[in-house]
């Protein structure tokens, strides 16, 4: 038997309940008014440890833990580890890390369905004794063929009317390992003519001779998800079992099992899962991307996994804000990925320090600037946060600028540097292009300029406006770095909805990653550590990658500065 699960009561939520913001809140508040659960609100987040969590799971995490927080309740973290073929302790550890990183705590309420294997077995025996379950010798294929169709009743198993004694004996022998995989199952005895296919004598237990990551070889029969899930909820005293919409048709079975056994009965509530454009959410598809090398691992910054988003530079606050914005609904919809990008951009705009970085360097020499002279200009760390102050940045005769910030023959509305034009160097002087140096192939390798000494900070021409402002890095003080420019992994809005015969990987974006070597970073970026986030001025938001070494800082682009969602929503 498992250890007792503490049943913690909450104060009646009626007097302190927040205003209902969605249909789940309405259900909970009605339960609190009626006293159905004694005013308790107790939820759970129940992942199966067969893969890494993705942004869709983040929505569920925020929902389950958030509801518990709002109503002064509790939320458990429980692993539904009933399929040893696909589960691994690696996934258990990663899921715990992800939930903590999002800012939620389960305190001492970490549970596993495998904690309850003995108790679940006893519940199955109780159903057999009631004549509500039987051992069936049909194969999985035979069971599927006999189940019928939504418009045609199924056929009863020839083993359906075995005696209670025979079923008890066979089930015990199944547990003792006397039968091979797939040779027998335990099925509920409900109704083979039910309009709900899930009620047509569903399988409750199957034989699987595979070592379990926690129980080892103690078991060779494992409960099906539908059987283990509802009873795990009951054992833990869950009040509101919040599931995604595909489990709505499973709810009658959830209720049937609990009612037949006469145990604590939570309320299952279904909400629409998260579907997001330019993304796949299927664990099977994500696993294929990893195993076949289309991405560099589960934490590849192009993946929608929580660890991938974390490595890319997303903040937990931005993901929680995203989950709050999209809310919960009863119908499936597709959320524009631009809203997720907007959420992280909004968050990083407030917190990310600004730095100057040149991704594709082009040398600029200020001919009338004194040789050997180095001066310090002061740059804002974050204009959104005055308390962030300023930082010193070295300025010298030779600089690096972005190659895209110069054109020899520019179009009329080009507001950067070109022959004869004048621009302002961010935080520093006005410069005018006087000459261009090309190599033997005719490629531009150097720009020659002059500067106005009175146009710097405090000079009489400091306020004189130029056609544009560009960023730069002092060549003598630059730190070399690597920058990885990530884009959307797929180039179609709905890659999961491929027509028959079309493999979803054919929609992969060949330009989802561009790696730039030899980028020039301002000197303050020497010594950065993985996880630090910055706004590279005029370029976007970037995060220090774990591949960083003391000799070579490596940055991932989190998101660009362009806010497409803000424009769509009328917010920009």
C-alpha positions, 0 to 999 in steps of 0.5 A, spaced: 500 500 500 502 507 498 503 512 504 497 516 506 496 522 502 495 528 506 488 531 505 489 539 506 483 543 507 482 550 505 477 555 507 471 556 504 473 559 497 466 563 497 468 569 501 475 570 498 474 567 491 476 572 485 471 574 480 470 569 475 474 570 469 473 563 465 468 557 465 473 553 470 473 559 475 465 559 474 465 551 476 469 552 482 466 558 484 459 554 484 462 548 487 464 553 493 457 555 494 454 549 494 460 546 498 461 540 494 468 539 496 468 543 503 470 549 500 477 545 498 480 547 491 486 541 490 488 541 482 494 537 479 499 537 474 500 530 471 505 529 465 507 522 463 514 522 463 515 520 456 518 526 453 520 533 454 514 538 456 513 544 451 509 550 451 502 547 451 504 543 457 506 550 460 499 553 459 497 547 463 502 548 468 500 555 469 492 553 469 493 548 474 498 551 479 494 558 478 488 556 480 490 553 486 494 559 488 487 564 486 483 560 491 488 558 496 488 551 494 494 546 493 496 543 486 500 536 486 505 534 481 504 527 479 507 523 474 503 518 470 508 513 469 504 507 467 508 505 461 515 503 462 516 502 454 517 510 453 518 513 460 525 515 463 528 518 469 531 523 464 524 526 463 522 526 470 528 530 472 527 535 466 519 536 468 521 538 475 526 543 472 521 546 468 515 547 473 520 550 478 523 554 472 516 557 471 516 559 478 511 554 481 512 549 487 509 543 489 512 543 496 512 536 498 506 533 494 511 530 488 507 523 487 507 518 481 502 513 479 507 508 480 506 509 488 499 506 487 500 500 483 498 495 489 492 500 491 490 500 483 491 492 483 486 492 489 481 496 486 481 492 479 480 486 484 474 489 487 471 490 480 472 483 478 469 481 485 463 486 483 462 482 476 464 489 473 471 486 470 474 480 466 480 477 463 480 477 456 484 473 451 483 477 445 489 480 442 489 488 441 487 487 434 481 482 435 479 487 441 479 493 436 476 489 430 470 487 435 469 494 438 464 496 432 464 503 429 460 509 432 454 507 428 454 499 429 455 496 436 461 492 438 461 484 439 462 481 446 468 478 447 467 470 448 471 471 455 466 476 457 462 471 462 467 468 465 466 467 473 468 471 478 473 466 481 476 464 474 477 472 473 480 472 480 485 466 478 487 469 471 488 476 474 493 473 479 497 469 474 497 475 470 501 479 475 505 473 477 508 473 470 505 467 467 503 469 461 506 473 455 505 480 453 499 481 449 496 474 451 491 477 456 488 483 458 483 486 464 477 489 461 471 493 464 464 490 463 460 496 461 456 496 454 459 494 448 453 497 444 454 504 448 454 510 443 461 512 447 466 507 444 471 508 450 465 505 454 465 499 450 469 494 455 475 498 455 482 495 457 484 496 464 490 492 465 495 489 460 501 485 460 508 488 459 514 485 461 519 491 461 523 494 467 520 500 470 524 506 472 521 506 479 519 499 481 524 495 477 521 488 475 516 488 481 510 488 476 509 485 469 502 488 468 500 495 468 494 499 468 492 503 462 492 511 463 484 511 464 484 507 470 490 509 473 489 517 472 482 517 475 484 513 481 490 517 482 486 523 482 481 520 487 487 517 492 490 524 492 484 528 494 484 532 488 477 536 487 478 539 480 481 534 475 483 539 469 484 536 462 485 538 455 479 537 450 480 530 447 479 527 454 472 529 454 469 523 451 473 519 456 470 523 462 464 517 462 469 512 464 472 516 469 466 517 472 464 510 471 470 507 475 470 512 481 462 511 482 463 503 481 468 503 486 465 508 491 471 512 492 472 520 492 470 523 486 473 529 483 470 533 477 473 532 471 473 539 467 476 539 460 479 545 456 482 546 449 489 545 448 494 550 446 495 549 438 500 555 435 502 557 428 508 554 425 509 549 431 508 542 432 506 540 439 505 532 438 511 529 442 511 523 437 513 529 432 518 532 436 521 526 438 522 524 431 525 531 430 530 530 435 532 522 433 533 524 426 537 530 427 533 535 424 534 539 431 540 539 436 536 536 441 530 537 446 533 544 448 534 546 441 532 553 441 528 552 435 524 547 439 517 549 442 519 545 449 520 549 455 527 547 455 528 550 448 525 556 450 529 557 456 535 556 452 533 561 447 532 566 452 525 566 454 523 568 461 518 564 465 514 571 466 513 572 459 511 565 458 506 566 464 504 572 461 502 569 454 498 563 458 494 569 461 493 572 455 490 566 451 486 564 457 482 558 457 477 556 452 472 550 450 473 550 443 480 548 439 483 554 436 490 556 433 494 561 437 498 566 432 506 565 435 507 572 434 503 573 441 508 569 444 513 573 441 510 579 443 510 577 450 517 575 451 519 582 447 514 586 452 518 583 458 525 583 456 524 590 453 523 592 461 529 588 464 534 587 458 540 591 459 542 594 452 549 593 449 552 594 442 554 588 437 556 588 430 553 582 427 556 583 420 562 587 421 565 593 416 571 597 418 570 604 419 576 609 420 575 616 422 580 620 418 580 626 422 580 623 429 587 623 433 591 616 432 591 613 439 586 617 442 581 613 446 575 616 449 569 614 453 562 615 452 556 613 456 551 609 454 544 608 457 543 601 460 535 601 459 531 607 457 525 603 460 528 603 467 532 610 469 535 606 475 539 602 470 543 608 469 549 608 464 555 604 462 562 606 459 563 605 452 570 606 449 570 610 442 576 610 438 579 612 431 577 605 428 570 602 429 566 596 426 559 598 423 554 593 421 555 592 413 548 593 412 548 600 415 552 602 409 550 602 401 554 605 396 548 606 391 543 607 396 535 608 394 532 614 396 529 613 403 536 609 405 537 613 412 544 610 414 551 611 411 552 612 404 558 616 400 557 624 402 551 622 407 552 624 414 549 619 420 550 619 428 554 614 431 550 612 437 551 616 443 557 619 440 559 623 434 556 625 427 560 622 421 560 623 414 563 618 409 568 621 404 571 614 401 570 607 400 576 602 400 575 595 396 579 589 395 581 586 389 574 582 388 571 589 388 568 588 395 567 594 400 572 592 406 573 599 409 569 606 409 573 612 410 569 618 414 570 625 418 567 627 424 564 633 427 568 634 434 563 639 436 557 634 435 559 629 441 556 629 448 556 636 451 558 639 444 555 645 441 552 641 435 550 635 440 543 636 438 544 637 430 540 631 427 542 627 422 538 622 417 539 616 421 543 613 427 547 607 427 551 603 432 558 601 432 563 597 436 571 600 437 575 595 433 581 596 439 576 594 444 571 589 441 570 582 443 569 577 438 563 572 439 558 567 435 551 569 434 546 564 432 540 567 429 534 563 430 527 563 426 521 559 426 522 552 425 517 551 420 515 555 414 508 554 413 502 556 419 500 549 420 505 544 419 502 538 423 496 538 418 500 535 412 496 532 406 496 525 406 502 523 403 506 529 405 511 528 411 511 534 416 518 535 416 518 537 408 515 543 411 522 545 415 524 552 414 531 551 411 533 558 414 531 556 421 538 557 424 544 562 421 550 562 425 555 568 425 562 567 426 567 573 428 561 578 431 564 584 434 561 585 441 562 591 446 567 590 451 562 590 457 560 583 454 566 580 456 565 574 461 558 573 460 555 567 463 549 562 460 542 565 461 544 572 461 539 576 456 541 583 453 538 587 447 543 588 442 541 595 440 537 595 433 538 588 432 533 584 437 534 580 444 539 575 445 541 570 450 548 567 452 548 560 450 551 554 454 556 553 449 559 560 451 566 559 454 571 564 457 574 565 450 568 565 446 561 568 448 555 565 444 549 568 443 542 566 441 537 571 438 531 570 442 526 575 438 527 581 434 525 588 435 519 588 430 513 587 433 508 584 428 503 582 434 503 589 437 501 591 430 495 586 429 492 588 435 493 595 435 498 596 440 504 598 436 
